[in-house]
Amino acid sequence: MSPLLAALNGQRPAHLPVWFMRQAGRSLPEYKEVRGSTTILEACLRPDLAAEITLQPVRRHRVDAAIFFSDIMTPLVLAGVGVEIHSGVGPVIDEPIRTAADVDRLVAHTMDDVSAITEAVRHVVAELGEETPLIGFAGAPFTLAAYLVEGRGSRDHLAARSMMHADPESWHRLLDWCARLSGQFLTAQVDAGARAVQLFDSWAGALTRADYVSAVAPHSATALAAVAGRVPRIHFGVGTRHLLTDMAACGVEAMGIDYRTPLDEAAWLLPGLPLQGNIDPALLAAGWDALEAHARDVVERGKAAPAHVVNLGHGVPPTTDPGVITDLVALLHEL
């Protein structure tokens, strides 16, 4: 069994498994070369290009898993929703969802053709072989809904949180549609050979615990249930210390922890659950001495959990020196 899968099953393999969120893409010169003038969403839907970008960091850094190169917006595009990713802004929705009629219009959309995804995944799995698993992923229902309602990224997600309370019926129909879309996206990747999945809830930290439990968690559980019993499931959110137990209760085999919460504290909150994380991405640019000390501290705190997959507490920044990532992987494999 690969080190990653062993850890996700609660075992301590011979060396700590390592992979990084956003390890594929923007920080790698070979990514910039191969993508050229192609947009991100176009690259995600070209099987040859998505597969090549997925494989690049495995070849360069010798990480213990590949994460499928895609975007949380990809299922929306495949479902016919108008969305573009603008440089310096992020995803922008053509027609934001604000009313019950908007929700009616949206939920009529379906994702009927996932062949671009399955073809790319099969290509990646064939090259990786048995030792290095591919991780599939999807955006969590709240994060998708937050983009759909706000129309773009937001600091506080006021429109989404207002809709949650002003029109609960429409909100739950919207979240149910997002959950089923995410579940279908995860299923397509697992069907094609992904051996673990991660559900990203980038914006859940903006919610109160009461709102998360009542208006979001049941839908995240629906998305995760789509691949229950088939592959290990990881759940990750940003700024979600107050939600960790509730996120775990959605049905997971491991929890991703952001850089704000020490792993020994997370292990106390989530007894018996393998953890993933949580090196601060800022330390990648802080010099080797600071990064090494921090990485050793993270590994030491991770010993409080039954198993630990080393990762960042968020994604690789685009300005990161790729050599630092390679050296960090080598260090972590020795600890």
PADREN-922047 format. One record per residue (C-alpha): residue in one letter; chain; x, y, z. Coordinates in nm, 4 decimals, decimal comma. Layout:
BEGIN
+-------+-------+----------+----------+----------+
: kolnu : mimar :        x :        y :        z :
+-------+-------+----------+----------+----------+
:     a :     A :        X :        Y :        Z :
...
+-------+-------+----------+----------+----------+
***
This chain:
BEGIN
+-------+-------+----------+----------+----------+
: kolnu : mimar :        x :        y :        z :
+-------+-------+----------+----------+----------+
:     m :     A :   0,0000 :   0,0000 :   0,0000 :
:     s :     A :   0,1298 :   0,3478 :  -0,0840 :
:     p :     A :   0,2384 :   0,5713 :   0,2078 :
:     l :     A :  -0,0514 :   0,8091 :   0,1418 :
:     l :     A :  -0,3191 :   0,5422 :   0,1447 :
:     a :     A :  -0,1649 :   0,3761 :   0,4487 :
:     a :     A :  -0,1799 :   0,7052 :   0,6408 :
:     l :     A :  -0,5380 :   0,7734 :   0,5308 :
:     n :     A :  -0,6223 :   0,4301 :   0,6690 :
:     g :     A :  -0,4752 :   0,5245 :   1,0060 :
:     q :     A :  -0,1339 :   0,3589 :   0,9703 :
:     r :     A :   0,2160 :   0,5017 :   1,0098 :
:     p :     A :   0,4123 :   0,4146 :   0,6928 :
:     a :     A :   0,7928 :   0,3946 :   0,6686 :
:     h :     A :   0,8102 :   0,7615 :   0,5732 :
:     l :     A :   0,5650 :   1,0484 :   0,6118 :
:     p :     A :   0,3566 :   1,0893 :   0,2963 :
:     v :     A :   0,3728 :   1,4379 :   0,1458 :
:     w :     A :   0,1744 :   1,6265 :  -0,1156 :
:     f :     A :   0,0792 :   1,9921 :  -0,1480 :
:     m :     A :  -0,2402 :   2,1687 :  -0,2380 :
:     r :     A :  -0,1811 :   2,3604 :  -0,5631 :
:     q :     A :   0,1409 :   2,1660 :  -0,6198 :
:     a :     A :   0,0478 :   2,1505 :  -0,9884 :
:     g :     A :   0,0456 :   2,4690 :  -1,1862 :
:     r :     A :   0,1314 :   2,8253 :  -1,1198 :
:     s :     A :   0,4619 :   2,7904 :  -0,9317 :
:     l :     A :   0,6239 :   2,5635 :  -1,1945 :
:     p :     A :   0,8022 :   2,6958 :  -1,5052 :
:     e :     A :   0,7117 :   2,3797 :  -1,6974 :
:     y :     A :   0,3443 :   2,4533 :  -1,6248 :
:     k :     A :   0,3694 :   2,8032 :  -1,7664 :
:     e :     A :   0,5442 :   2,6674 :  -2,0734 :
:     v :     A :   0,2966 :   2,3922 :  -2,1484 :
:     r :     A :  -0,0146 :   2,5999 :  -2,0760 :
:     g :     A :   0,0950 :   2,8901 :  -2,2936 :
:     s :     A :  -0,1977 :   3,1180 :  -2,3778 :
:     t :     A :  -0,4612 :   2,8608 :  -2,2833 :
:     t :     A :  -0,6967 :   2,9753 :  -2,0068 :
:     i :     A :  -0,7116 :   2,7782 :  -1,6836 :
:     l :     A :  -1,0581 :   2,6444 :  -1,7529 :
:     e :     A :  -0,9606 :   2,5492 :  -2,1085 :
:     a :     A :  -0,6577 :   2,3641 :  -1,9697 :
:     c :     A :  -0,8787 :   2,1803 :  -1,7217 :
:     l :     A :  -1,0966 :   2,0519 :  -2,0046 :
:     r :     A :  -0,8157 :   1,9408 :  -2,2369 :
:     p :     A :  -0,7373 :   1,5861 :  -2,1188 :
:     d :     A :  -0,3811 :   1,5823 :  -2,2525 :
:     l :     A :  -0,2979 :   1,9149 :  -2,0900 :
:     a :     A :  -0,4730 :   1,8461 :  -1,7583 :
:     a :     A :  -0,2934 :   1,5119 :  -1,7316 :
:     e :     A :   0,0480 :   1,6591 :  -1,8084 :
:     i :     A :   0,0042 :   1,9401 :  -1,5541 :
:     t :     A :  -0,1116 :   1,6906 :  -1,2904 :
:     l :     A :   0,2025 :   1,4810 :  -1,3412 :
:     q :     A :   0,4601 :   1,7628 :  -1,3466 :
:     p :     A :   0,5007 :   1,8081 :  -0,9678 :
:     v :     A :   0,5262 :   1,4326 :  -0,9100 :
:     r :     A :   0,8157 :   1,4124 :  -1,1517 :
:     r :     A :   0,9871 :   1,7217 :  -1,0119 :
:     h :     A :   0,9263 :   1,7012 :  -0,6362 :
:     r :     A :   0,8816 :   1,3246 :  -0,5782 :
:     v :     A :   0,5675 :   1,3854 :  -0,3754 :
:     d :     A :   0,3677 :   1,0846 :  -0,2598 :
:     a :     A :   0,0467 :   1,1712 :  -0,4445 :
:     a :     A :  -0,0791 :   1,3648 :  -0,7419 :
:     i :     A :  -0,3761 :   1,5974 :  -0,7054 :
:     f :     A :  -0,5865 :   1,6160 :  -1,0194 :
:     f :     A :  -0,5336 :   1,9449 :  -1,2010 :
:     s :     A :  -0,8722 :   2,1060 :  -1,2315 :
:     d :     A :  -1,0670 :   2,3893 :  -1,0712 :
:     i :     A :  -1,3650 :   2,3976 :  -0,8395 :
:     m :     A :  -1,5441 :   2,5845 :  -1,1202 :
:     t :     A :  -1,4955 :   2,3016 :  -1,3709 :
:     p :     A :  -1,8180 :   2,1159 :  -1,2805 :
:     l :     A :  -2,0102 :   2,4414 :  -1,3239 :
:     v :     A :  -1,8628 :   2,4839 :  -1,6717 :
:     l :     A :  -1,9507 :   2,1228 :  -1,7574 :
:     a :     A :  -2,3050 :   2,1907 :  -1,6377 :
:     g :     A :  -2,3366 :   2,4875 :  -1,8724 :
:     v :     A :  -2,3075 :   2,7644 :  -1,6136 :
:     g :     A :  -2,1407 :   3,0801 :  -1,7423 :
:     v :     A :  -1,8176 :   3,1362 :  -1,5496 :
:     e :     A :  -1,4746 :   3,2765 :  -1,6286 :
:     i :     A :  -1,1582 :   3,3040 :  -1,4201 :
:     h :     A :  -1,0136 :   3,6544 :  -1,4358 :
:     s :     A :  -0,6501 :   3,7224 :  -1,3500 :
:     g :     A :  -0,6205 :   3,8887 :  -1,0105 :
:     v :     A :  -0,9916 :   3,8397 :  -0,9424 :
:     g :     A :  -1,0664 :   3,4690 :  -0,9615 :
:     p :     A :  -1,3942 :   3,3113 :  -1,0733 :
:     v :     A :  -1,6635 :   3,5466 :  -1,2027 :
:     i :     A :  -2,0179 :   3,4140 :  -1,2560 :
:     d :     A :  -2,2044 :   3,5535 :  -1,5576 :
:     e :     A :  -2,5473 :   3,5489 :  -1,3918 :
:     p :     A :  -2,5307 :   3,5421 :  -1,0088 :
:     i :     A :  -2,7998 :   3,3497 :  -0,8229 :
:     r :     A :  -3,0057 :   3,5819 :  -0,6001 :
:     t :     A :  -3,3739 :   3,4778 :  -0,6200 :
:     a :     A :  -3,5897 :   3,1670 :  -0,6157 :
:     a :     A :  -3,6354 :   3,2057 :  -0,9909 :
:     d :     A :  -3,2566 :   3,2131 :  -1,0333 :
:     v :     A :  -3,2319 :   2,8883 :  -0,8378 :
:     d :     A :  -3,5036 :   2,7337 :  -1,0557 :
:     r :     A :  -3,3037 :   2,8302 :  -1,3633 :
:     l :     A :  -2,9787 :   2,6914 :  -1,2215 :
:     v :     A :  -3,1011 :   2,3543 :  -1,0983 :
:     a :     A :  -3,2266 :   2,2724 :  -1,4477 :
:     h :     A :  -2,8600 :   2,2478 :  -1,5517 :
:     t :     A :  -2,7019 :   1,9024 :  -1,5566 :
:     m :     A :  -2,3479 :   1,7759 :  -1,6073 :
:     d :     A :  -2,4006 :   1,5153 :  -1,8767 :
:     d :     A :  -2,0574 :   1,4713 :  -2,0355 :
:     v :     A :  -1,7576 :   1,4150 :  -1,8060 :
:     s :     A :  -1,5427 :   1,2419 :  -2,0662 :
:     a :     A :  -1,2778 :   1,5183 :  -2,0568 :
:     i :     A :  -1,2310 :   1,4443 :  -1,6863 :
:     t :     A :  -1,2300 :   1,0663 :  -1,7059 :
:     e :     A :  -0,9898 :   1,0642 :  -2,0016 :
:     a :     A :  -0,7425 :   1,2881 :  -1,8174 :
:     v :     A :  -0,7665 :   1,0844 :  -1,4966 :
:     r :     A :  -0,7078 :   0,7557 :  -1,6803 :
:     h :     A :  -0,3986 :   0,8982 :  -1,8481 :
:     v :     A :  -0,2579 :   1,0158 :  -1,5134 :
:     v :     A :  -0,3304 :   0,6872 :  -1,3367 :
:     a :     A :  -0,1639 :   0,4897 :  -1,6147 :
:     e :     A :   0,1592 :   0,6892 :  -1,5782 :
:     l :     A :   0,1596 :   0,6980 :  -1,1972 :
:     g :     A :   0,1273 :   0,3241 :  -1,1479 :
:     e :     A :   0,0449 :   0,1621 :  -0,8154 :
:     e :     A :   0,2860 :   0,3386 :  -0,5804 :
:     t :     A :   0,1697 :   0,6967 :  -0,6349 :
:     p :     A :  -0,2057 :   0,7489 :  -0,6014 :
:     l :     A :  -0,4089 :   1,0221 :  -0,7663 :
:     i :     A :  -0,6303 :   1,2349 :  -0,5430 :
:     g :     A :  -0,9549 :   1,3573 :  -0,6941 :
:     f :     A :  -1,1260 :   1,6667 :  -0,5631 :
:     a :     A :  -1,4285 :   1,8912 :  -0,5754 :
:     g :     A :  -1,5444 :   2,2151 :  -0,4232 :
:     a :     A :  -1,7804 :   2,1788 :  -0,1290 :
:     p :     A :  -2,1428 :   2,2876 :  -0,1750 :
:     f :     A :  -2,1116 :   2,6044 :   0,0351 :
:     t :     A :  -1,8034 :   2,7270 :  -0,1485 :
:     l :     A :  -1,9700 :   2,6679 :  -0,4865 :
:     a :     A :  -2,2885 :   2,8360 :  -0,3663 :
:     a :     A :  -2,0955 :   3,1316 :  -0,2259 :
:     y :     A :  -1,9421 :   3,1980 :  -0,5687 :
:     l :     A :  -2,2758 :   3,1478 :  -0,7425 :
:     v :     A :  -2,4588 :   3,3931 :  -0,5152 :
:     e :     A :  -2,1874 :   3,6545 :  -0,4731 :
:     g :     A :  -2,0887 :   3,6349 :  -0,8396 :
:     r :     A :  -1,7186 :   3,6280 :  -0,7469 :
:     g :     A :  -1,4939 :   3,5839 :  -0,4448 :
:     s :     A :  -1,5896 :   3,7761 :  -0,1324 :
:     r :     A :  -1,4366 :   3,8540 :   0,2049 :
:     d :     A :  -1,7530 :   3,8054 :   0,4096 :
:     h :     A :  -2,0044 :   3,6341 :   0,1756 :
:     l :     A :  -2,2827 :   3,8649 :   0,2905 :
:     a :     A :  -2,5153 :   3,7900 :  -0,0018 :
:     a :     A :  -2,4816 :   3,4143 :   0,0429 :
:     r :     A :  -2,5302 :   3,4284 :   0,4179 :
:     s :     A :  -2,8290 :   3,6614 :   0,3758 :
:     m :     A :  -2,9942 :   3,4269 :   0,1268 :
:     m :     A :  -2,9381 :   3,1378 :   0,3670 :
:     h :     A :  -3,1674 :   3,3057 :   0,6197 :
:     a :     A :  -3,4000 :   3,5093 :   0,3967 :
:     d :     A :  -3,5051 :   3,2201 :   0,1746 :
:     p :     A :  -3,4076 :   2,8881 :   0,3375 :
:     e :     A :  -3,6071 :   2,6828 :   0,0859 :
:     s :     A :  -3,4211 :   2,8273 :  -0,2126 :
:     w :     A :  -3,0936 :   2,8020 :  -0,0238 :
:     h :     A :  -3,1350 :   2,4310 :   0,0400 :
:     r :     A :  -3,2356 :   2,3667 :  -0,3209 :
:     l :     A :  -2,9228 :   2,5531 :  -0,4332 :
:     l :     A :  -2,6983 :   2,3605 :  -0,1922 :
:     d :     A :  -2,8572 :   2,0293 :  -0,2887 :
:     w :     A :  -2,7816 :   2,0984 :  -0,6547 :
:     c :     A :  -2,4227 :   2,1941 :  -0,5706 :
:     a :     A :  -2,3823 :   1,8815 :  -0,3557 :
:     r :     A :  -2,5071 :   1,6506 :  -0,6281 :
:     l :     A :  -2,2798 :   1,8211 :  -0,8828 :
:     s :     A :  -1,9755 :   1,7856 :  -0,6557 :
:     g :     A :  -2,0638 :   1,4245 :  -0,5809 :
:     q :     A :  -2,0917 :   1,3495 :  -0,9522 :
:     f :     A :  -1,7545 :   1,5163 :  -1,0159 :
:     l :     A :  -1,5899 :   1,3104 :  -0,7411 :
:     t :     A :  -1,7527 :   0,9926 :  -0,8696 :
:     a :     A :  -1,6252 :   1,0527 :  -1,2234 :
:     q :     A :  -1,2687 :   1,0820 :  -1,0953 :
:     v :     A :  -1,2952 :   0,7720 :  -0,8747 :
:     d :     A :  -1,4547 :   0,5728 :  -1,1566 :
:     a :     A :  -1,1536 :   0,6605 :  -1,3739 :
:     g :     A :  -0,8977 :   0,5559 :  -1,1104 :
:     a :     A :  -0,8523 :   0,8244 :  -0,8425 :
:     r :     A :  -0,7748 :   0,6463 :  -0,5139 :
:     a :     A :  -0,8596 :   0,9220 :  -0,2655 :
:     v :     A :  -1,0610 :   1,2428 :  -0,2770 :
:     q :     A :  -1,0608 :   1,5794 :  -0,1057 :
:     l :     A :  -1,3592 :   1,8099 :  -0,0638 :
:     f :     A :  -1,2484 :   2,1753 :  -0,0449 :
:     d :     A :  -1,4639 :   2,4187 :   0,1525 :
:     s :     A :  -1,2576 :   2,7316 :   0,1014 :
:     w :     A :  -1,5167 :   2,9729 :   0,2419 :
:     a :     A :  -1,6794 :   2,7732 :   0,5245 :
:     g :     A :  -1,4762 :   2,9630 :   0,7830 :
:     a :     A :  -1,7059 :   3,2626 :   0,7279 :
:     l :     A :  -1,9963 :   3,0725 :   0,8842 :
:     t :     A :  -2,1077 :   3,0418 :   1,2437 :
:     r :     A :  -2,1170 :   2,6894 :   1,3740 :
:     a :     A :  -2,4967 :   2,7000 :   1,3989 :
:     d :     A :  -2,5318 :   2,8054 :   1,0358 :
:     y :     A :  -2,2840 :   2,5440 :   0,9197 :
:     v :     A :  -2,4583 :   2,2616 :   1,1033 :
:     s :     A :  -2,8099 :   2,3537 :   0,9923 :
:     a :     A :  -2,7625 :   2,4966 :   0,6449 :
:     v :     A :  -2,4408 :   2,3490 :   0,5037 :
:     a :     A :  -2,3194 :   2,0270 :   0,6674 :
:     p :     A :  -2,6029 :   1,8028 :   0,5398 :
:     h :     A :  -2,5134 :   1,9009 :   0,1836 :
:     s :     A :  -2,1420 :   1,8427 :   0,2320 :
:     a :     A :  -2,2366 :   1,5006 :   0,3653 :
:     t :     A :  -2,4333 :   1,4367 :   0,0454 :
:     a :     A :  -2,1317 :   1,5223 :  -0,1705 :
:     l :     A :  -1,8983 :   1,3010 :   0,0332 :
:     a :     A :  -2,1474 :   1,0147 :   0,0409 :
:     a :     A :  -2,1171 :   0,9820 :  -0,3365 :
:     v :     A :  -1,7872 :   0,7942 :  -0,2950 :
:     a :     A :  -1,8390 :   0,6484 :   0,0537 :
:     g :     A :  -1,6779 :   0,3078 :   0,0962 :
:     r :     A :  -1,4854 :   0,3374 :  -0,2297 :
:     v :     A :  -1,1868 :   0,5598 :  -0,1452 :
:     p :     A :  -1,0591 :   0,7551 :   0,1570 :
:     r :     A :  -1,2212 :   1,0988 :   0,1841 :
:     i :     A :  -1,0451 :   1,4118 :   0,3132 :
:     h :     A :  -1,2341 :   1,7270 :   0,4100 :
:     f :     A :  -1,0522 :   2,0608 :   0,4150 :
:     g :     A :  -1,1587 :   2,4156 :   0,4977 :
:     v :     A :  -0,9904 :   2,7488 :   0,5638 :
:     g :     A :  -1,0369 :   2,9165 :   0,9014 :
:     t :     A :  -1,2545 :   2,6299 :   1,0218 :
:     r :     A :  -1,1194 :   2,5404 :   1,3657 :
:     h :     A :  -1,4653 :   2,6043 :   1,5143 :
:     l :     A :  -1,6162 :   2,3647 :   1,2589 :
:     l :     A :  -1,3678 :   2,0777 :   1,2579 :
:     t :     A :  -1,5794 :   1,8296 :   1,4510 :
:     d :     A :  -1,8845 :   1,9089 :   1,2391 :
:     m :     A :  -1,6892 :   1,8837 :   0,9144 :
:     a :     A :  -1,5534 :   1,5456 :   1,0218 :
:     a :     A :  -1,9065 :   1,4320 :   1,1033 :
:     c :     A :  -2,0008 :   1,4805 :   0,7368 :
:     g :     A :  -1,8297 :   1,1470 :   0,6720 :
:     v :     A :  -1,4542 :   1,1368 :   0,6194 :
:     e :     A :  -1,1509 :   0,9179 :   0,6712 :
:     a :     A :  -0,9157 :   1,2135 :   0,7350 :
:     m :     A :  -0,9327 :   1,5861 :   0,8048 :
:     g :     A :  -0,7216 :   1,8567 :   0,6430 :
:     i :     A :  -0,6113 :   2,1269 :   0,8876 :
:     d :     A :  -0,5201 :   2,4792 :   0,7819 :
:     y :     A :  -0,2111 :   2,6577 :   0,9134 :
:     r :     A :  -0,3986 :   2,8398 :   1,1911 :
:     t :     A :  -0,4671 :   2,5342 :   1,4081 :
:     p :     A :  -0,1739 :   2,3318 :   1,5516 :
:     l :     A :  -0,1999 :   1,9630 :   1,4708 :
:     d :     A :  -0,1810 :   1,8528 :   1,8337 :
:     e :     A :  -0,4823 :   2,0729 :   1,9057 :
:     a :     A :  -0,6648 :   1,9312 :   1,6034 :
:     a :     A :  -0,5814 :   1,5783 :   1,7208 :
:     w :     A :  -0,7408 :   1,6580 :   2,0572 :
:     l :     A :  -1,0547 :   1,7844 :   1,8803 :
:     l :     A :  -1,0655 :   1,4865 :   1,6404 :
:     p :     A :  -0,9467 :   1,1825 :   1,8377 :
:     g :     A :  -0,8641 :   0,8761 :   1,6302 :
:     l :     A :  -0,8804 :   1,0576 :   1,2960 :
:     p :     A :  -0,5809 :   1,0835 :   1,0583 :
:     l :     A :  -0,4849 :   1,4450 :   0,9928 :
:     q :     A :  -0,3427 :   1,6258 :   0,6943 :
:     g :     A :  -0,1434 :   1,9498 :   0,7040 :
:     n :     A :  -0,0402 :   2,2040 :   0,7989 :
:     i :     A :   0,2793 :   2,3899 :   0,7077 :
:     d :     A :   0,2225 :   2,7644 :   0,6752 :
:     p :     A :   0,2670 :   2,8591 :   0,3055 :
:     a :     A :   0,4301 :   3,1863 :   0,4104 :
:     l :     A :   0,7280 :   2,9914 :   0,5447 :
:     l :     A :   0,8122 :   2,8729 :   0,1929 :
:     a :     A :   0,9545 :   3,2212 :   0,1302 :
:     a :     A :   1,1006 :   3,2795 :   0,4776 :
:     g :     A :   1,4387 :   3,1112 :   0,4276 :
:     w :     A :   1,5423 :   2,7499 :   0,4819 :
:     d :     A :   1,6235 :   2,7772 :   0,8538 :
:     a :     A :   1,2795 :   2,9101 :   0,9412 :
:     l :     A :   1,1051 :   2,6631 :   0,7104 :
:     e :     A :   1,2953 :   2,3626 :   0,8435 :
:     a :     A :   1,2262 :   2,4538 :   1,2068 :
:     h :     A :   0,8583 :   2,5036 :   1,1296 :
:     a :     A :   0,8318 :   2,1778 :   0,9337 :
:     r :     A :   0,9925 :   1,9823 :   1,2165 :
:     d :     A :   0,7468 :   2,1385 :   1,4620 :
:     v :     A :   0,4512 :   2,0442 :   1,2413 :
:     v :     A :   0,5748 :   1,6851 :   1,2157 :
:     e :     A :   0,6254 :   1,6649 :   1,5918 :
:     r :     A :   0,2748 :   1,7946 :   1,6634 :
:     g :     A :   0,1353 :   1,5568 :   1,4034 :
:     k :     A :   0,2505 :   1,2649 :   1,6168 :
:     a :     A :  -0,0533 :   1,3310 :   1,8363 :
:     a :     A :  -0,2726 :   1,1948 :   1,5550 :
:     p :     A :  -0,2898 :   0,8252 :   1,4623 :
:     a :     A :  -0,1471 :   0,9140 :   1,1187 :
:     h :     A :  -0,0269 :   1,2271 :   0,9437 :
:     v :     A :  -0,0164 :   1,3300 :   0,5781 :
:     v :     A :   0,2117 :   1,6308 :   0,5477 :
:     n :     A :   0,0738 :   1,9173 :   0,3417 :
:     l :     A :   0,0497 :   2,2918 :   0,3531 :
:     g :     A :  -0,2223 :   2,4659 :   0,5498 :
:     h :     A :  -0,3335 :   2,6169 :   0,2161 :
:     g :     A :  -0,2070 :   2,6143 :  -0,1418 :
:     v :     A :   0,1427 :   2,6699 :  -0,2815 :
:     p :     A :   0,1808 :   3,0463 :  -0,3488 :
:     p :     A :   0,2501 :   3,1268 :  -0,7151 :
:     t :     A :   0,5798 :   3,3009 :  -0,6319 :
:     t :     A :   0,7266 :   2,9954 :  -0,4554 :
:     d :     A :   1,0711 :   2,8782 :  -0,5648 :
:     p :     A :   1,0093 :   2,5190 :  -0,6852 :
:     g :     A :   1,3486 :   2,4167 :  -0,5464 :
:     v :     A :   1,2250 :   2,4938 :  -0,1950 :
:     i :     A :   0,9350 :   2,2496 :  -0,2402 :
:     t :     A :   1,1695 :   1,9781 :  -0,3687 :
:     d :     A :   1,4038 :   2,0265 :  -0,0733 :
:     l :     A :   1,1131 :   2,0286 :   0,1710 :
:     v :     A :   0,9829 :   1,6963 :   0,0391 :
:     a :     A :   1,3297 :   1,5434 :   0,0791 :
:     l :     A :   1,3521 :   1,6712 :   0,4367 :
:     l :     A :   1,0075 :   1,5412 :   0,5309 :
:     h :     A :   1,0846 :   1,1976 :   0,3893 :
:     e :     A :   1,3813 :   1,1791 :   0,6261 :
:     l :     A :   1,1888 :   1,2752 :   0,9439 :
+-------+-------+----------+----------+----------+
***
